[in-house]
Every structure is written in C-alpha cells, then in structure tokens.
C-alpha cells in the first residue's frame, strides 16, 4: 500500500514539475494575436511570434501578447460648428495595429494603444471637420461629413502605425438652446401656414358667395323674361338653361379653389 502511495506521489510530482517547466520555458500565442519577448538584459526583442507555442528563457524573458484582429473603439466629444453652435458627436472606429510595426508600437506607445492614441486623433479630426460646417449642413451633408472624418482618421492613424478599417458617426446631438430654437421655428412655420390657409379659405368663401349670388340673379332674370314673353310653356326650358349657366359658374368656382390649393 505504501509503495502505491509513493508511486502516486511521484507521478503527481512529475506531472506538476513538467507542467511548471513547460510554463516557465514556453508561452502560447492564440489565434488573432501576435507575441514578442522582453529580455531583462537586452530589452524588447525584434522577433514577432505567430500562433502556437514558443520557447523563452524563464526569469529572463517575458512574453508580450498583442491583439491584431479588428476591434471597435467609440469616442464621444463636444465640438464647435462654423456658426458657433456646440454639438455632441460620437464616432465608432474599427482598428488594428499594423503587424510588422508591433514592436515599434510597443516601444513608442506601449500596450492599449487604442486608449492612448485613438481618442486624441479623433478629437483632432472631429473638431477640425465640424468647424467647417454650420449646424444645418452637418445634417443635410451627413455623408460628406462622415467621409471627411473617415479620411482624416485613416491618415492620422497611419502616422502611429494603426489601420482604421471603418468609421461611422453613431451620434450627432445639438445643444438644448439650438433644439428649442428649431422647435420654435417649426411651430412658427406651422402657425403661419395655418393663418395663410384661413385667409385663403375666407377669400374662397367670399368669391363663392359672389358667384352664387350672380348665378341666382341671372337664373331669376332668365325665368322672368321667359314668363313674360312665352308664358308658362317655356319657363321649364329656360329654367334648364339657367341651371346650365349656374353649373358652369360653379365649375369656375371649383377651378378657383383648386388653384388656391396649388399655390
């Protein structure tokens, strides 16, 4: 029994020692990552390691793992437009480091380059682009603004060995004062249109009354003349003629109403 226990202890120790040895002498780079070594005596090593298990010197060399897959980063800030209005704007960037420059990025920027570089260049580019447009243009020329922001960020990021794959404006908001001014302008426009409609309606109603009055007078005159000249026999015929004239006048009235609406 004692021999079995000793064998179990020996195997366990051997497995644990092997595992610790492997961990001490190797490091693993997963898919979508790249690795490089920092040597305590010579500094950052130039070799870049791809996916797999690699050797290192324990206690002397430390692995540094860097993501190279596209990642999303959002930046939000406030910028001043050409007409001196403050807007809230936010962009979303898909970015990745340029693989062959990973060591240089590590030396000059360090890890988490997206937190150190992207907010800074986004602020510079967004403030410059927004300042070229007034508030209305930011809305009406949204595609052009987005394209200029993307081009500016792409060029600026390359200076730091970073690729910007895609950029989109995910938020554009205006100050409370500007929003209230727009709302008041909209309400005033609606009130003006309503007042114009009321005035036009009154004009049409007045014109209609005049035309109806004239039509009734002409109809009465035709019927009276027929009664005097021909008696009761021709009154019905003249009544039909008067109705026809009245109908033509009403048609003219409808045309007038339609012309008012088109204006």
N, C-alpha and C positions, 0 to 999 in steps of 0.2 A: 504493500500500500504506500509505503514511504517512497519507494522508487517511482511509482506512478506520479505521485505528487511532485517529486523533483523534476520529472520529465515535463510535466505541465508548466512548472515554473520556468524551466529552461526554454521551452518553446515560446512561452509568452514573452520572456525577456528578449529572446532572439528577434521575434516579430516586432516588438516595440522598438528595439535598437535599430533594426533595419529601417523601420518607418521614420524614426527620428533622423537616421543617417541620410535617407533619401530627401527628407525635408530640408536638411541642413546643406546638402550638396546640390540640390536641384530647385528649379522654380517652374511654374506652369503658366503658359500664355494661352488663354481661351480664344475662341472664335471672335472676330471683330475687335481684337486687341493686338497691341504690339508691346514688346518689352525691351528694356535696356538696363545695363548694370551701372551702379555707382560703386566705384572702388575707393576704399578709405585712403589709400596711398596715392592713387593717380587721378582720382576724380571720376567724372562721368565718362563712360566708355562709348566710343562711336558706333559700335555694332548694334544693329536693331534685330531683335529676335521675333520670328513669326510664331504661329500657333504650334503648340507642342510642349514637351518637357525639355528643359535645358540645364546644363551644369553651371554651378557657381562655387566660389570659394567661401566656405562658411566663416562668419565673423569678419570677413574682409570685404566681401561684395554683397550689396543689397539690390534686389531687383526692383525696378520701377515699371509699373504697368500703365499703359495709356490706351484709352478707347480711340478707335479710328472710325467707328461707324457714325453715320449721320445722327445728330442729336438736335433736339429742339431747344431753343432758348428764346424767351419772351422778355422784352424790355418796354417799360411804360414810363413816360415822362410828360412834362408840360413844355409847350413851345409857343413862340410868339409869331403871329401871322404878319403879312405885309401891311394889313390895316390895323395892326396893334391889338389884335384880339388874342387872348390866351386859349389854347386848345389842349385837350388831353389826347395824346396819341400813343398807341402801343403797336409794336411790331413783333412778329414771330419769325425767327430765323432757323433754318436747317443748316447746321455747320459741321465741319470735321477738320481735323488738322491735316496738313499735307504730310504724308507718311515719311518721305525722305528727309523732312526737316524736323522730325520729332525730337532729336537730340538738341537741335538748336533752340526749339521752342522750350524744352526743359531748362536749358541753360539761361535763356533770356527772360522767360515768363514763369516757368515752373508749372506744376500741375494746376488743374482747374483754370486753364487759360480762358475758358468761356466766361468765368466770373470776373476776370481781371481785364479782359480786352473788349468783349462784345458790348457791355453797357457803355463803355467810353466811346467807341466808334459809332454806336447807334445814336448817342446823344449828339455827337458832332454832325453826323449826316442828317438826322431828322431836323435839328434846329436850322441847318443851312437850307434844306429843301422847303420846309414850311414857311420860312421867311420870304420866299419868292412868290408866294401866292396869298391872295386875300381869302377870307373865310368862305365866301361863296364858291370860289374857284377850287378850294380843297374838296368840295362836294361834287361840283359839276365836272371837274377834271381829275377824278379819283384815279383812273387808270394811268394817266400820265405821271401823277404824283407818285404812285406806287412803283412805277418803272424807274423813276429817278432815284427813289430811295434804294431800290434793289441794286441799281448800278453803283451808286455811291458806296453802299456797304460792301459789295463784292470787291471793288477796287481797294477800299481801305483795309479789308480783312487780309487781302493778299500780302500787304506790307508786313503782316505778322505771321505769314505762312499758314493762314487759315482759309479754308474753302467755304464760301457761302453758296449753298445749293439752291435755296429758295427763300424768298422774303414775302411776307404778306402783312398788310395793315389790318390788325384784328380789332382795333377800336379807334374811333375818332369822335371826341366829345367836345362840346363848346361850354364856355362859361355860363353861369346862371343868368347873368345880365344880358348876354347875347341871345340866349334861348328865349328869354322874356321879350326881348325886342322883336325877335322873329314872330313870336306868338301874337304880339300886339299888332304887328304889321299885317299878319294874316287876318286877324279879326277886323281890322280897319278896312281891308280889301273886301271882305265879305259884306260888311255893312254898306260900303259904297255900292257894291253890286246890287244889294237888296234895294237901296234907295233908288238906283237907276231903274230897276225893274218896276218899282212902284210908280215912278214918274212916267215911264213908258206905258204902263197899264192905264194910268189916268188919261194920257193922250189918246190911246186907242179907244177907250170908252167914250171920250168926248167926240171923237171922229165918228164912232159908230152911231151915237145919238143923232148927230147932224145928218148922216146918210139915211138913217131910218126915217127921220122926220121929213127929209126931202122926198124919199120914196113914197111915204104915205101921202104927201101933198100931191105928188104927180099922179098917183093912183086915183085919188079922190077927184082930181081935175078931169082925168080921162073918163071916169064913170059919169060925172055930172054932164060933160059935153055930150056923151053918148045918149044919156037920158033925154036931154033937150032936143037933140037932133033926130034920133031914131025911135025914141020911146023905149019901152021895156024889152023889146025883142033883142036889140043889140047890146044891152047892158052886160049880159054874161060874157059876150065875146070881148068887150072892152075890159071887163074885169080880168080876163085871162091875159090880155095884153099888158095890163097894169101889173099883174103878178110876175110876168116875164121881166119887165123892166126892174121891178123890185128885186127879183132874184139876181139879175146882173149887177145891181148895186151892192147886194150882199156879197157877191163873189169878189167885187173890187175891195170890199172891206176885209175879207179873209186874206187877200193878197197883201194888203197893207199890214195886217197883223203879222204875217209870215216874214215880211221884210223887216219889221221891227225886231222880231226874234233873232233873225240872222245877224243883225247889227250887234 
